[in-house]
Amino acid sequence: MTHYLAESEPVTGEMPTVEEWEARVDGYDVEAVADQIEATGADWMIFSVGQISGFWAAPNARYDELVPATAEHPSRLATRDLVADLGEALHDRGLRLIVYFVTDPPRNDPYADAQLSGGTPSGANGNDTFRDNWRTVFAEYAAQWGTSVDGWWIDGAWQPNEEDYYTSFVTTAQRHNADTVVTLNPGLGTLCSAVGTDYTAGEARPTDLPVFHDGRYVNCPGVAQTQVHYLSYAQGTWGSKPDAPMALTTAQFVNTTRAVTDYGGAVTWDVGFHREDGTLSDAAMAQFAALREGPRAGEQMDDADATDPRLRYSSGWSDDNPGECGAGDCLSAKHPRAKAQLTFTGTGFTWYGNTGPEFGPRAAVRVDGRLVDIVETWSDTPRTGVALSTVRGLRHGRHTVEIAALGNGYVTIDSVATYVARPSSGLTVVGTGLEVAVQSPTTGCGVPVVQVAPGTAANQTFHPLLTSEGHERLIAHHSGQSIVVQSASTQPGTPIIQCQYSLASPTNDEWLREDLGDGRFRLKNRHSGLYLTASSTEPGASMVQTTWSGSPLQIFTQS
């Protein structure tokens, strides 16, 4: 998705002039964007035609009747029908277009709001006059685009007692395209709207997408089987510029998406884009490439970037790189005997690096001492973040990959992504035979984590979601909350609780699974460096964090 709005970034409210908006819409390269969407492996794109600024990326005759242009207020509707053009380009590639629309007034354009609302701006909620007029504006677009649009994602459907108004959008869309799919957004974190729709709007923060669900459908009012769908932002916030930081690490992005699609759910990610031509950011495209080439069903990705301490280098490597890095930091060497090694537990890997006239000409890739690939690293033009070598189908276990230069040119490591099967399971304390559990099957923050008799209850089943550098979130199946250290303390003896994962302080909410052999492991908190520990041998004893002593109360197996 791209929040293609007149505001250069919605949270700042930077508005273009009418002339600037026209130029921006005219400059949108539908062919380049459609090529990018196809390259991501996605089946659809959500595109916002407008929101509350009064600027729209397509003409609408009915809107112009209701909001007549004046010298002081020229029309803010683009002359170009960008939605129709984008729909055609996507359809040429076998892809679908879903249009973002709203149910509420253009309240950041007081003139348009007043014209649509009977003479006085009606603000965020609108009035009856606005709603009657807005139905006709939507109907104009639905008729104008017909089958050029495959679906609608309609925002603002959270006002009480407005079911008839919201239902009118569904019936109007279906009247002009019997095969269209429609959803109405009831608000952040609320899955079902009060009106039956084809799929859930699913607006959520990027760390709140549920990584488990009982199948692809949810029972919502009016539709017994509504397709589960989530929408969140992968970069910065909604409608970010292309240089905004990514909201999740590549591993989190890939693993969250994979978890949802594994149970049959659907995910749409809003990403940053270039204002001059609409193309998606390089950083977003890199994460989509990792998703497309990454883990298979039931697997997760662990991303070791070039500076990850698990990567071991021979002499001669430095950050003096020829050209840019694909994602974050990268390290390069220019020596025929330069080598790098990574030991990992999993079933395969992908090495990402650069190619160019100064590289190679080749590099050797070995797994457990056996040559598996010779990679051409020379190219006539520089390329960054290239998937240079992928090895799949290894026996799940501990392996060492070695990357070695062959020649006097550069070899670069951007990252090495490894693939691991990490299913949901219980956690058994070796010293007691009891299992880790959230004390009660409630979903709120602050509930203690304890040890209980073995069982299959949802509050003693955890989904490990890999984040970066081998660390993982431990997500309770019943609540979707993460297992964290209370108050982000670094003190030994601090209790462990469940709470919402925080992007502001993620290290307190992440654990490193350190292999002890024979299926046993310990869990080290990323923030404190202390280890998950049962406080006693008794059932109901609290889980706390302590320094490592080798006690069996600090050792776990999957159950």
N, C-alpha and C positions, 0 to 999 in steps of 0.2 A: 504494500500500500504506500502511496504517497499522499500526504496531506497537502494537496496542491492548492494552497489558499493565497489570497492577495497579501496577507500578512507575511512578511519575509520570514518571520518565525512567530507562530501564534502567541507565545507567551509574552512577546515584546510589543505586539500591536503595531509593528512598522508597516505603514500603508504606502503602496505605490500611488502615483497619479494614474488617471485613466489612460493616458498615453503610455505610461510604463507598463501597465497591466496588458494593454493591447499588444505591445511589443513582446512581452514575456509569453503570452499565449501563442502569438504567431511564431515565436522561436522554438516552441516545443517540438522536439524531434520524435514523432510517434514511431518511426521505423527503428530508430536506435533504442528507444525504450522497450519496444516490443521484442527486439533482439535480446536485450538484457533479461527481460522476464522469461523468455524461452531458455536462456542460458542458466537461469537459477534452478530450472526443473519444476517451477511452480506451474499450477494449472490455471490460475486466475490472478487478476490484479484488481484491487480496490482503488478507485480514483475519486477524489473529492471534487465535485463540480463547484462547490461553494459552501459557505457556512453562515456567519453572522455579520460579515463586513459589507454585504451588498455587492461585492465583486463576484462574478460568475464566469466560468470558463466555457460558456456556450450561450448562444442567443436564446431568447424565449419571448415569443410575441405577446403572450398573455402578461408576462411580467412588465413588458414595456407599456402595455395599455394601462396597467394599474399604477405603475411608477413612471409617469411621463418624464422624458428628459427635459431639462431646462438649461439656460446658459450657466446658471450657478451650480447645477447638478446634472452634468452630462451622464448618459447611461454608463453604468459600470458593468454591463454585460459585454463579453467579448464578441466581436464580429465572427470570428472563426468558431465553428462547432467542434471544439477539441474532443469532446466525448465521442462524437460520431467518427472522427478520424482515428482516434485511439482504438475504438471498438473494431473498426475495419482492419487495422494493422494487427491487432491481437488475434482476430478471427482467421486472418490469413495464415497464422501459425498454429491454428488449432487450440488457441487459448481463449479464456473467458474474461469478460469485463463486468465488474460489479461497481455500481456508482454509489458513492456516499452522498446522502442528502440529509436535510434537517427538517424538523417539524416546527421549530420556533422562529421568531421574527429576526430580521437582520438588524439587531439592536445597536450595532456599531455604525449603522447608517441611519440616523434619526429621520431623514427625509423619506427614505424608502419605508421605514417602519411606520411612519405616520400615514403615508399613502395607502399602505396595505391594511392599516388598522382603523380606518375611518376618520382620520384627521389628527389623531394624537398618538404618539408612539406608545405601544403596548408593552414594551420591555420583554423580559425573558420569557414570560408565560404566554404572551399574546392575548387576544380577546376573540369573541365570536366572529367579528368582522374579519379579523386577520385569518382565522382558521378557514372560513368560507372561501376567502380569496386564495389562500395558500393551496387549498385543494386543487384549484384550477391551474395554478402555476405548475404544480407537480403533474397534473394530467397533461399539460402541454408538453412537458419534457418526456413523459412516458409515451405519448403518441409520436412525438418527434423522433425518438430513438427506436421505438419498437423492438425488433429482435437484434438491434445493434448492441443492446445492453442485456446481459444474461442474468443480472441480479441487482438487488438494492440492499444497502446497509444504511438504515435510516436512524439518525441520532435524535436524542431529546425526548424519547417516549417514556418519561417518568412522572408526568403529572397525574394526579388521581382523577378518576371519573372522566377520563378522556378516551375511553376505549373505542367509542364510535369514530372519533376523529382519527385515531391511529389505524383502525381497521380500514378506513377509506383509502389509505396509502396502499395497503396490501391488495385490495380489490381492484383499485385503479391500475396498479402495475400489472396484475394478472390479466386484466381486460385487454391490454395492449400487447402482451406477450404471454401466452398461456404457459410457456415453459420457464418463465422467470422464477427466481427464488428471492424471497424477501425476509429480512429480519428487522426488528425494531429494538433499539438500544434502551433498556430500562435503567442503565447507569452502571458505573464502575463496580465490579464485583458481584453483580446480580445476573444470574445466568438466563432466567426465563422472563419474558415480558408478559404483561397481562393479556396480550392479544396473541393468538396462535400464529406462529411463523414457521418458515421452512428450516431455519437453522438459528442457532443462538448468536446474538451479537457478541457476547463474550468479552467485553472490554475489561482488561486486567492489567495490573502492573507486570513487568516482564518476569519478576521472580515469583509471581502468584499463579502462574498457569499450572493447573493440577496435573501432576505427572502420572496419575492413575485414575481410572474411572471404569465403571462396570459397563463397558461397551461403548459404541459410537453414538448412542441415542440417550436422551433425557426426556422424561415425561413433563411437558409444559402445558399450561392451560390451552385447551383447544386443539392441541396436536400431541397425540400420545407418544409419538416417536419423532422428536426434534433432533436434527443433526447437531452434535456438539461441535462448537467452533469457538475459538478464542482469537481476540485481536489485541495486540500490544505493540509497543514501540521497541525496536531493536537498536535504535541509535538516538542518543540524546534524550529527546522527548518527542511529542507529536510534531511532525513537519519540520524536522531539524535541517540545518544546513549540512552540506556534505562533509565538512571537517569536524563535525561534532563527534565526541567519543562514543564508541559503541556502548550500549547499556549493559551488555553481558560479555563475558569472555567467550571466545569462539567455542570452547567446550560446553559452557552453559547453554549457549544458543543452540548448538547442534543437539545436545542431549535433551534439552527441554522439548524441542520440536519433535525429535524422534520419539520421546516418551508419549507425547499426545497422539501422534499419528500411529504409533504401535497399537493403541487401544481403539483406533478407528476415528479419533477426533481430527479436526482440521484446525490449522493455525494460519493467521495472516499477520505479517510483521510490517509495521510502518518504518520506513527507512529515510535517511537523508537524501536529498537530491539537489542537483545543480539548477539554480534558478534560470540560467540562460537557455537551457535546452531540455530540462526535465529529466535528464539521465540520472540514474541512481549512483550513489557514492561508491568509490572504489572499496572502501572499508566494508560496506554492506555486501558488495558483490563477492568479496573474499570470504565472508562468513557463509554466504549461500553456496559458494564453491566447496567449502569444507563440508557443508551439509550434504551436498549432492554426491561427493566422492567419499563421504565418511562412513559412519557405522551402518551396518545392516540391521534389520529388525532384531530386537533383543540385545543389541550391543550399545555401548557408550563409547564416546571419544574422550581421550585424555590428551591434552595439548601441551607439549613441552616446547616452549619457545627457546630461542638460542641461548638465553642466559639462565635457563633452568638448571639448578645445581645437579640434577640427575644426568645431564649431558657431560661427558668427560672428553677433554680435548688434548691432543698432542701439542707440542710447542708450535708457535707460528700463527695461531689464530688471533684475530683482533676485530674491533669494530670499525676498522678502516676499510669500508666497503666500497666497491665500485658501483655507484648508483644508489638508488633508494632500496629500502627493505619492503617486503610485501606486507608485513603486519608487525609493527612494533620494532624491537631490536633484532638485528641479525649479526652473525659473525662470519668472517671470511678468512681464508688462508690462501697463500700463493706459494705452494711448496709441493713437490711431487710425492712426498711422504706424509702429508698432512692427513690426520685421521680424527674422527669423532665417534664416540660410542654412547649408546643409550641402552640401559637394561630396563626392561618393562615386563609386566605380566599381562598377557592378552593373546589375541589371535591374528594381529596384523598391524600394519603401520603405513603412513604416507609421509615422505620427506618433502618438505616445501623449501624452495630456494630460488636462486636467480640464474638466468642464462644471459649470454651476451658475447660480444667480440673478444672480451678480455678473459673469458672463462675457458676452463677445461684443457683439452677438448672433451675429456670424459671423466667420470667418477665411477668407482666400484662400490657396490652395496653388498654386504655380507650379513647373514643371519646365523648366529651361533657358529661362526667360523666358515660357513659355506657360502660361496659366491652365488647370489641370486639375481643380480642385475648389473648391467653396464649402462650407465646413463650418459647421454650426449648433453653436455652442459654448455657447449658453444652454440651461439646463434648469431646471425648477422645483425640483429637489432636487440637491444636490451629488453628483458622481460623479468618482472618481479613476482614473487609469491607463486611460482610455478610448482605444480605437483610433479616433482621430478621422478619419484619412484614410489610405487605402491605394491605391497606384498600382503596377500590375503591367505586365509586357510591354514594358518599355523595351528598346531595343537595348542589349546588354551593352557598357558603356563608361562614360565619365566623364560625370556629370550633376550639376547643381546644383538642389536643392530649396529653395524659399523659402516661408516661412510668414509671412503678414502679417495683422495685426489689421484688422478692419472694424467699427468702432464704438468706443465709449468704455469698454466693459467689459474684463475681464481676458482675456488669452490666455496659456496655460501650455504649456510644453514639459517633459514628463517625460523622454522619450527619442525618438529617431528610429532605428528598426530598418531597415537596408538589406539587400538580398538580392543575393548574388553567386555566380556559378558559380566554384568553386575546386576543380578535380578533382585527383586524385592525378597526379603527374608526376615526371619527373626535373628536376634543376637543373643547367643548363649554365653553366660559367664562361665568360663572353664572351672573356676574354683568352687562354684556352687551348683552348676547344672541348671540354674534358673535363667530366665530370659529377661532382657531389658524391655521395659514397657512404660508408656505414659500412665501415670497413676490412675486416672479415670478417663473414660472414653468421651471427654469433652473437648471442644475445639479451641478454647481460649488460650491466650498467652499466660505463662506462669505456672502451669500445672507441672508438678514434680515428675521426674523420671526415676523409676525404681526398678527393682528386680522382682519377678513373679514366677509362679509355676509355669512350665512350658504350655503353650497353647497356640491357637490360630487366630485369636482375636485381632481386630484391625489395629488396636492401640498397642500391640506388641509386634507389629509388622512394619518394617522400615524400608523405604526406597532410597538407595544411595544414588545421588546425582552428582557426577563428577563436574568440578568447576575449573580448576587450573592447577598445574604442577602437582598432580596426583591427589589433590584435596577433594573432598566430597561433602555435600549436604546429606544429612540423615533425616529423611522426611517421614513423619509418622503417617501411616496409611489412612487412619481414621479422620485426621484433621487437616492434613496438608501442611502442618507446621513443622519447623525444623527443630532439631535437638541442639540446644545452645547452652552456654555457660551463663548462669544468672548474673545480670548486671555487668556483663563483659569483664568479670573479675579475673585477675591473674594470680589470685591467692589459692594455695592448696586447700582442699576441703570445701571449696565452693560448690553448691548444689547445681545439678544439671536440670534444666526445664525445657518445655516446648514453647516456642514462640515463632512469630513470623520472621522469615529470613530478611535481613536488612542489607540493601546495597550500600548504605552509609557506613556500616561496620561489618563487612562480610566475614572477616577473618575469625571473629568470635563464633560464627555460625558454621564453621567448616572444620573437618577432621581429616587427618592423614592416616590411612590404613597401612600400617607397617607390618610386613609379612614376617612371621616367626616360624614358618615351616609347618608341615603336616596340617594345613588348613587353619592354622591358628594365626591370630593377628592382634595387634594393639591399636588403639585409636588415640591419636595425638591432636589436641586442639591447636588450630593454626595460630590463634591469638596469644594464648598463654604458654604454649609449649608443654602443657601438662597433659596427663593421660586419664581417659575415662576409667573409673574405678568403682566397683561396688563397695559401699562403706562398711558392710559386714556380710556375714554368711546367711543372715536371716531373710526369709521372704518379706518383701515390703521395704527392705533397706534401700535408702536413697543412693542414686548414682551421683558421684562427685568427681572432681578432678584432683589428681595428686601427682607428685613426682614419681618417676618410674622406679620401681623397686624389684620388678620381676615377679611380684605376687600373682598367683592364679586369679585373684580378683580383678586383675588388670588385663587379662587375656580373654579373647573371645573367639568363637567360631560362628559360622552361619548355621541357622537351624531352619 
